[in-house]
């Protein structure tokens, strides 16, 4: 086993322990898109499955979204060669996304919502207790900055999340793993990577701009990404501006909750 694989396994093991991602008897649907992240996730979970102190099962699930030339048969052959239980789904969300998203606009949001709904339904039908996705440390960091910069919300991708309808629990065991190390591991393992010709081909994504910003900062100040990740686990809410936290601590405020308040919405600060 390579040093890189050992390091990734330690990071996944720490994430599982920190956030209780895998519990005894779990049946986990692993979303495998054909990218470096999901191949790495499946490989590491299969390795842990053989040595973990608790028993759990895995189902490798790929969703063929109707992309032209998508090599579904080759991917299924590879997944079965790993010894995984395999579920191959096909839903033409590609045409839906192309129809709904105007030319030049980013497709990620619509595409991911459609894909997520299909995976949620499949997991429920198979009796799976968890859905494992391949989001890594850099995805969490970039999502945090994107939300702050463009949505006005302080949030990211949590390692463990129950879906809005309560049916599914989504886990992200790679949340401590760096994208660069996952890419190096995928190359080391020679995974048969499948590029995305929707979001992967778009150059005007805000996420790409944030990724470049982080890379520029990292060159000047090594450890920037690690510092941001650490900050997500070291939140100091009393130093932020969410008035709801203050209300929970001291109860209703007549200046905010009294009859003279026209709107409970946060006050917009102007420079």
C-alpha positions as CSV (number, residue, x, y, z in Angstrom):
1,X,0.0,0.0,0.0
2,X,1.4,3.4,-0.9
3,X,2.0,6.2,1.6
4,X,-0.6,8.3,-0.3
5,X,-3.3,5.6,0.2
6,X,-2.4,5.3,3.9
7,X,-2.8,9.0,4.3
8,X,-6.1,9.1,2.5
9,X,-7.4,6.2,4.6
10,X,-6.4,7.9,7.8
11,X,-8.3,11.0,6.7
12,X,-11.4,9.1,5.8
13,X,-11.2,7.1,9.1
14,X,-10.9,10.4,11.0
15,X,-13.9,11.8,9.2
16,X,-16.0,8.7,9.9
17,X,-15.1,8.9,13.6
18,X,-15.6,12.7,13.9
19,X,-19.0,12.8,12.3
20,X,-20.3,9.2,12.8
21,X,-20.6,8.7,9.1
22,X,-20.8,4.9,9.2
23,X,-22.6,2.9,11.8
24,X,-23.1,-0.9,12.3
25,X,-25.3,-2.5,9.7
26,X,-25.3,0.5,7.3
27,X,-26.0,-0.2,3.6
28,X,-24.3,2.6,1.7
29,X,-25.1,3.7,-1.8
30,X,-21.8,5.1,-3.2
31,X,-22.4,7.6,-6.0
32,X,-19.8,6.8,-8.7
33,X,-19.8,9.4,-11.5
34,X,-16.6,8.2,-13.2
35,X,-14.5,11.0,-11.9
36,X,-11.4,10.9,-9.7
37,X,-13.2,11.7,-6.5
38,X,-15.9,9.0,-6.7
39,X,-13.5,6.3,-7.9
40,X,-11.2,7.1,-4.9
41,X,-14.1,7.2,-2.5
42,X,-15.3,3.7,-3.6
43,X,-11.8,2.2,-3.4
44,X,-11.1,3.6,0.1
45,X,-14.5,2.5,1.4
46,X,-14.0,-1.0,0.0
47,X,-10.7,-1.2,1.7
48,X,-12.2,0.0,5.0
49,X,-15.0,-2.5,4.7
50,X,-12.5,-5.3,4.9
51,X,-10.8,-4.0,8.1
52,X,-13.4,-1.8,9.9
53,X,-14.6,-2.8,13.4
54,X,-18.2,-2.5,12.3
55,X,-20.0,-4.3,9.5
56,X,-21.5,-2.4,6.6
57,X,-22.2,-3.0,2.9
58,X,-21.7,-1.0,-0.2
59,X,-23.6,-0.5,-3.5
60,X,-21.7,1.3,-6.3
61,X,-24.3,3.3,-8.2
62,X,-23.7,5.1,-11.5
63,X,-26.3,7.4,-13.1
64,X,-26.0,7.6,-16.9
65,X,-27.5,11.0,-17.5
66,X,-27.7,10.6,-21.3
67,X,-24.4,12.4,-22.1
68,X,-23.5,11.6,-25.7
69,X,-20.9,8.9,-25.8
70,X,-21.1,8.1,-22.1
71,X,-19.3,4.7,-21.7
72,X,-21.8,3.1,-19.4
73,X,-21.0,-0.5,-20.3
74,X,-17.2,0.0,-19.9
75,X,-17.8,1.6,-16.5
76,X,-20.1,-1.2,-15.3
77,X,-17.5,-3.8,-16.3
78,X,-14.8,-1.9,-14.4
79,X,-17.0,-1.5,-11.3
80,X,-17.9,-5.2,-11.3
81,X,-14.2,-6.1,-11.6
82,X,-13.6,-4.4,-8.2
83,X,-16.0,-6.9,-6.6
84,X,-18.6,-4.2,-5.8
85,X,-22.4,-4.7,-5.9
86,X,-23.3,-2.5,-8.8
87,X,-26.5,-0.5,-9.7
88,X,-26.5,1.2,-13.1
89,X,-29.2,3.8,-13.6
90,X,-30.2,5.7,-16.8
91,X,-32.2,9.0,-16.8
92,X,-31.8,11.5,-19.6
93,X,-31.2,14.5,-17.4
94,X,-28.7,15.8,-20.0
95,X,-31.5,16.8,-22.4
96,X,-33.5,18.4,-19.5
97,X,-30.5,20.5,-18.4
98,X,-29.8,21.6,-22.0
99,X,-33.4,22.6,-22.4
100,X,-33.8,24.5,-19.1
101,X,-30.4,26.3,-18.9
102,X,-29.8,29.1,-21.4
103,X,-26.7,28.9,-23.5
104,X,-23.7,30.3,-21.6
105,X,-25.3,29.9,-18.2
106,X,-23.9,27.4,-15.7
107,X,-25.5,24.0,-15.6
108,X,-24.2,22.6,-12.2
109,X,-27.2,23.6,-10.0
110,X,-29.9,22.1,-12.2
111,X,-27.8,19.0,-13.0
112,X,-26.9,18.3,-9.4
113,X,-30.5,18.7,-8.2
114,X,-31.8,16.3,-10.8
115,X,-29.0,13.8,-10.1
116,X,-29.5,14.0,-6.4
117,X,-33.3,13.3,-6.6
118,X,-32.7,10.2,-8.7
119,X,-30.0,8.9,-6.2
120,X,-32.3,9.6,-3.3
121,X,-35.1,7.5,-4.8
122,X,-32.7,4.7,-5.7
123,X,-31.3,4.6,-2.2
124,X,-34.7,4.4,-0.6
125,X,-35.8,1.6,-3.0
126,X,-32.7,-0.4,-2.2
127,X,-33.1,0.1,1.6
128,X,-29.8,2.0,1.8
129,X,-29.3,3.9,5.1
130,X,-26.7,6.3,3.7
131,X,-25.6,7.9,0.4
132,X,-21.8,8.5,0.1
133,X,-20.7,11.3,-2.2
134,X,-17.1,12.1,-3.3
135,X,-16.9,15.8,-2.2
136,X,-13.5,16.6,-0.8
137,X,-11.8,19.3,1.3
138,X,-11.5,21.7,-1.6
139,X,-15.2,21.3,-2.5
140,X,-16.2,22.2,1.1
141,X,-13.8,25.3,1.2
142,X,-15.0,26.5,-2.3
143,X,-18.6,26.1,-1.3
144,X,-18.1,28.1,1.8
145,X,-16.5,31.0,-0.1
146,X,-19.1,30.8,-2.9
147,X,-21.9,31.0,-0.4
148,X,-20.4,33.9,1.5
149,X,-19.5,35.9,-1.7
150,X,-22.5,35.3,-3.8
151,X,-25.4,34.1,-1.5
152,X,-24.9,36.1,1.7
153,X,-24.9,32.9,3.8
154,X,-22.3,31.3,6.0
155,X,-22.6,27.6,5.0
156,X,-20.9,24.8,3.2
157,X,-21.3,21.1,2.4
158,X,-21.6,19.2,5.8
159,X,-19.9,15.9,6.2
160,X,-23.2,14.4,7.3
161,X,-26.6,15.7,6.2
162,X,-30.2,14.5,6.4
163,X,-32.1,15.4,3.3
164,X,-34.9,18.0,3.5
165,X,-37.6,15.3,3.2
166,X,-36.0,13.2,5.9
167,X,-35.7,10.1,3.7
168,X,-31.9,10.0,3.2
169,X,-28.6,10.7,5.1
170,X,-25.8,12.0,2.8
171,X,-22.2,11.4,4.0
172,X,-19.0,12.9,2.6
173,X,-16.1,10.7,3.9
174,X,-13.5,12.6,1.8
175,X,-14.2,15.9,3.6
176,X,-10.6,16.0,5.0
177,X,-8.9,14.9,1.8
178,X,-7.2,17.4,-0.5
179,X,-8.2,17.4,-4.1
180,X,-4.5,17.4,-5.2
181,X,-3.9,14.2,-3.3
182,X,-7.0,12.5,-4.7
183,X,-5.9,13.4,-8.2
184,X,-2.5,12.0,-7.5
185,X,-4.0,8.8,-6.1
186,X,-6.4,8.4,-9.1
187,X,-3.4,8.6,-11.4
188,X,-1.5,6.2,-9.2
189,X,-4.4,3.7,-9.4
190,X,-5.0,4.4,-13.1
191,X,-8.7,4.7,-12.6
192,X,-10.7,4.9,-16.0
193,X,-11.7,8.5,-15.6
194,X,-14.7,9.8,-17.5
195,X,-14.8,13.6,-18.1
196,X,-18.0,15.6,-17.7
197,X,-19.0,17.4,-20.9
198,X,-21.5,19.6,-19.1
199,X,-20.2,21.5,-16.0
200,X,-16.6,20.2,-16.6
201,X,-16.5,22.0,-20.0
202,X,-17.7,25.4,-18.7
203,X,-15.1,28.1,-18.2
204,X,-17.3,30.8,-16.7
205,X,-18.1,29.1,-13.4
206,X,-17.8,31.1,-10.2
207,X,-16.4,28.0,-8.6
208,X,-13.5,28.1,-11.0
209,X,-12.8,31.7,-10.1
210,X,-12.8,30.8,-6.4
211,X,-10.5,27.9,-7.1
212,X,-8.1,30.2,-8.9
213,X,-8.2,32.7,-6.0
214,X,-7.4,29.9,-3.5
215,X,-4.5,28.7,-5.7
216,X,-3.1,32.2,-5.9
217,X,-3.3,32.7,-2.2
218,X,-1.8,29.2,-1.5
219,X,1.2,30.1,-3.6
220,X,1.9,33.1,-1.4
221,X,0.7,31.6,1.9
222,X,1.0,27.8,2.0
223,X,-1.7,26.3,4.2
224,X,-4.5,28.7,3.3
225,X,-6.9,25.8,2.4
226,X,-6.0,23.9,5.6
227,X,-6.7,27.1,7.6
228,X,-10.1,27.6,6.1
229,X,-11.0,24.0,6.7
230,X,-9.9,24.4,10.3
231,X,-12.1,27.5,10.7
232,X,-15.2,25.5,9.7
233,X,-14.6,23.3,12.8
234,X,-13.7,26.3,15.0
235,X,-16.8,28.5,14.7
236,X,-17.2,31.5,17.1
237,X,-20.8,32.5,16.6
238,X,-20.7,35.2,19.3
239,X,-18.3,37.1,16.9
240,X,-20.8,37.0,14.0
241,X,-23.9,39.0,13.1
242,X,-26.7,36.4,13.2
243,X,-29.3,38.1,15.5
244,X,-31.1,34.7,15.9
245,X,-28.3,33.4,18.0
246,X,-28.6,36.4,20.3
247,X,-32.3,35.9,20.7
248,X,-31.8,32.2,21.6
249,X,-29.5,33.4,24.4
250,X,-31.5,36.3,25.9
251,X,-35.0,35.8,24.6
252,X,-37.2,38.3,22.6
253,X,-35.8,41.8,22.2
254,X,-38.4,44.6,22.2
255,X,-36.3,46.6,19.8
256,X,-36.4,43.7,17.3
257,X,-39.5,41.7,18.2
258,X,-41.8,44.5,19.4
259,X,-44.7,46.2,17.5
260,X,-42.3,48.8,16.1
261,X,-40.4,46.3,14.0
262,X,-41.7,46.2,10.4
263,X,-39.6,43.3,9.2
264,X,-37.7,40.4,10.9
265,X,-35.2,40.3,8.0
266,X,-31.6,41.1,8.8
267,X,-30.6,44.7,8.4
268,X,-28.5,45.5,5.3
269,X,-25.3,47.3,6.3
270,X,-24.1,50.0,4.0
271,X,-20.6,51.5,3.9
